[in-house]
Structure formats: C-alpha cells, structure tokens
Amino acid sequence: MSQDIVVRPLTADLFAPFGDVLDCSGDPDKIINAGLCGRFHDRARVDCAGPLGISLFRSELRQLPYQLDLIERHPLGSQAFIPMSMDPFLVVVADADLQPRAFLTAPGMGINFHRGTWHGVLTPLSGPGLFAVIDNVGTEPNLEEHYFETPYRVIG
C-alpha cells in the first residue's frame, strides 16, 4: 500500500534546502532597456563541475494522483528547469533520508535544484511540457537513481 504525499504550493522558503525558485515576484532589481524591461537579477547559482549547457526537454503530460516510484540526483552539478509556457508543473524533492515532498509551481515559475539534490522526474500537469534546462552536459556519469520499494502517491 502506498503512502500519500499532499502537494503544497512552491515557495522559496520551503524549497531553499533543495534549490532556488525562479520567479518574478516583487519589484525588479533593475530597470533596463530604456525603462521597458525589469531585470530580476541573479535568482539562482549554477554549480557545475563540468561543461555547462542549455538543453530543451519535452516531457509527456502527467496527472494527479501521480505514482512516485523513482527519484534521481546529479552529483556533478545543479539543474535548472525553466518552463517555456505559463503552465504550472509538479516538483518532487527528497532530503538525505529519501522522504519525498511535493510542490506545485505557480504559472511561469522555474526551479534550480542544488547539486546532488534528490528529485522526481519532470512532471508537467497541463499538457506536454517544454522546458529550457541548464545543467552539466559533459560525458562523465552524472545520474544516480533510486527506486522506492513501495511507491508513493502524490495527491492534490
């Protein structure tokens, strides 16, 4: 029998142990482009032990309740997911004890997992998701997976 995990709204404070929230909350740090653009400066730190690249990920639609049976982490660098739509997506993380937590992003919000953070797979909930991903693109092994003996059920 699976355990239930209730999804919570993603906030910078709740997510801080796992990574950075990328959003445009509050006032911009700087106004640029002849006053027509607000710059929200330095919202995440990229931490990478190898070559850094920008990739595009297209992920299939998922839905709640969601069966969580796999988490992964990347020991060689942080990993940022920036949605290319205004659709929210599910974010699952786990600390060292592998106890998962689930969050729902606000529309247009992205995330940056710290290096070595256990996290779920890309999980769009509003149609196929298209994301810009900034991470290590080197050839060294940079993926560790953990399968739960008993899956969790993520509910809204």
C-alpha positions as CSV (number, residue, x, y, z in Angstrom):
1,M,0.0,0.0,0.0
2,S,1.4,3.4,-1.0
3,Q,1.8,6.4,1.3
4,D,0.1,9.7,0.2
5,I,2.1,12.9,-0.3
6,V,0.0,16.1,-0.5
7,V,1.1,18.7,-2.9
8,R,1.9,22.2,-1.5
9,P,2.4,25.5,-3.3
10,L,6.1,26.1,-4.1
11,T,7.6,28.9,-2.1
12,A,11.3,30.0,-1.9
13,D,11.4,29.3,1.9
14,L,10.1,25.7,1.7
15,F,12.3,24.9,-1.3
16,A,15.5,26.6,0.0
17,P,17.1,23.3,1.3
18,F,16.7,21.8,-2.2
19,G,17.3,24.6,-4.6
20,D,16.2,28.0,-5.9
21,V,12.8,29.2,-7.0
22,L,13.0,31.2,-10.3
23,D,10.2,33.8,-10.4
24,C,9.5,37.5,-10.9
25,S,7.9,38.2,-7.5
26,G,8.4,41.6,-6.0
27,D,10.0,44.6,-7.7
28,P,12.7,44.1,-10.3
29,D,16.3,44.7,-9.1
30,K,16.9,47.0,-12.1
31,I,15.0,48.6,-14.9
32,I,16.8,48.3,-18.2
33,N,16.2,48.7,-22.0
34,A,15.1,52.3,-21.8
35,G,12.8,51.6,-19.0
36,L,10.8,48.9,-20.8
37,C,12.2,45.8,-19.0
38,G,12.6,44.7,-15.4
39,R,15.7,42.6,-14.6
40,F,15.3,40.1,-11.7
41,H,19.0,39.6,-11.1
42,D,20.9,36.5,-10.0
43,R,17.9,34.4,-9.0
44,A,20.0,31.1,-8.9
45,R,23.5,30.0,-8.7
46,V,24.7,27.4,-11.2
47,D,27.1,24.9,-9.6
48,C,28.7,22.7,-12.2
49,A,31.8,20.5,-12.2
50,G,31.9,20.1,-15.9
51,P,30.8,21.8,-19.1
52,L,27.6,23.7,-18.8
53,G,24.9,23.7,-21.5
54,I,21.3,24.7,-22.2
55,S,19.1,21.9,-23.4
56,L,15.4,21.6,-24.3
57,F,13.3,18.9,-22.6
58,R,9.9,17.9,-23.9
59,S,8.0,15.8,-21.3
60,E,4.7,14.0,-21.6
61,L,1.7,15.1,-19.6
62,R,1.2,13.6,-16.2
63,Q,-1.8,13.8,-13.8
64,L,-2.7,13.7,-10.2
65,P,-2.8,11.4,-8.4
66,Y,0.7,10.6,-9.5
67,Q,2.6,7.4,-8.7
68,L,6.1,8.3,-7.5
69,D,8.4,5.3,-7.8
70,L,11.7,6.9,-8.9
71,I,13.9,9.8,-7.8
72,E,17.2,10.9,-9.2
73,R,20.1,13.2,-8.4
74,H,23.1,14.7,-10.3
75,P,26.4,14.8,-8.3
76,L,28.3,16.9,-10.9
77,G,26.0,19.9,-10.9
78,S,22.9,21.9,-10.3
79,Q,20.0,21.5,-12.7
80,A,17.6,24.4,-13.6
81,F,14.2,23.9,-15.2
82,I,12.7,26.9,-16.9
83,P,9.2,26.3,-18.4
84,M,8.6,27.7,-21.9
85,S,4.9,28.2,-21.1
86,M,3.0,29.6,-18.2
87,D,1.7,26.2,-17.1
88,P,2.5,25.0,-13.5
89,F,4.3,21.7,-13.0
90,L,4.8,19.3,-10.2
91,V,8.2,19.4,-8.4
92,V,9.2,16.4,-6.1
93,V,12.3,16.6,-3.9
94,A,13.7,14.4,-1.1
95,D,16.4,15.1,1.5
96,A,19.1,12.6,2.6
97,D,16.6,10.3,4.3
98,L,14.8,9.9,0.9
99,Q,11.5,11.2,2.3
100,P,9.8,12.9,-0.7
101,R,7.9,16.2,-0.7
102,A,5.8,17.6,-3.5
103,F,5.2,21.2,-4.6
104,L,3.3,22.8,-7.4
105,T,4.8,25.8,-9.2
106,A,2.9,29.0,-9.9
107,P,2.4,29.8,-13.6
108,G,5.8,30.8,-15.2
109,M,7.8,29.8,-12.2
110,G,11.0,27.8,-12.7
111,I,13.3,25.9,-10.3
112,N,17.0,25.2,-9.9
113,F,17.9,22.0,-8.0
114,H,21.2,22.2,-6.0
115,R,23.9,19.8,-6.9
116,G,23.2,16.3,-5.5
117,T,19.5,17.0,-4.6
118,W,17.2,14.0,-4.9
119,H,14.3,15.0,-7.1
120,G,11.5,13.5,-9.2
121,V,11.4,13.4,-12.9
122,L,9.9,16.2,-15.0
123,T,6.2,16.3,-14.3
124,P,4.0,18.7,-16.3
125,L,0.4,18.7,-15.3
126,S,-1.1,20.9,-18.1
127,G,-0.3,19.3,-21.4
128,P,3.1,18.3,-22.7
129,G,5.8,20.4,-21.1
130,L,8.6,22.2,-22.9
131,F,11.5,23.3,-20.7
132,A,14.8,25.0,-21.1
133,V,17.3,23.1,-18.8
134,I,20.6,24.4,-17.7
135,D,22.9,21.7,-16.4
136,N,26.1,19.7,-16.8
137,V,26.4,18.4,-20.4
138,G,29.7,16.6,-20.0
139,T,30.3,12.9,-20.7
140,E,31.2,11.9,-17.1
141,P,28.4,9.9,-15.3
142,N,26.1,12.4,-13.6
143,L,23.0,10.4,-12.8
144,E,22.1,8.4,-9.7
145,E,18.6,6.8,-9.5
146,H,16.7,5.5,-6.5
147,Y,13.5,3.3,-6.9
148,F,11.2,3.2,-4.0
149,E,10.3,-0.3,-2.9
150,T,6.7,0.9,-2.2
151,P,5.7,3.8,-4.5
152,Y,4.2,7.0,-3.1
153,R,1.0,8.5,-4.3
154,V,1.2,12.3,-4.9
155,I,-2.3,13.9,-4.5
156,G,-3.6,17.4,-4.9
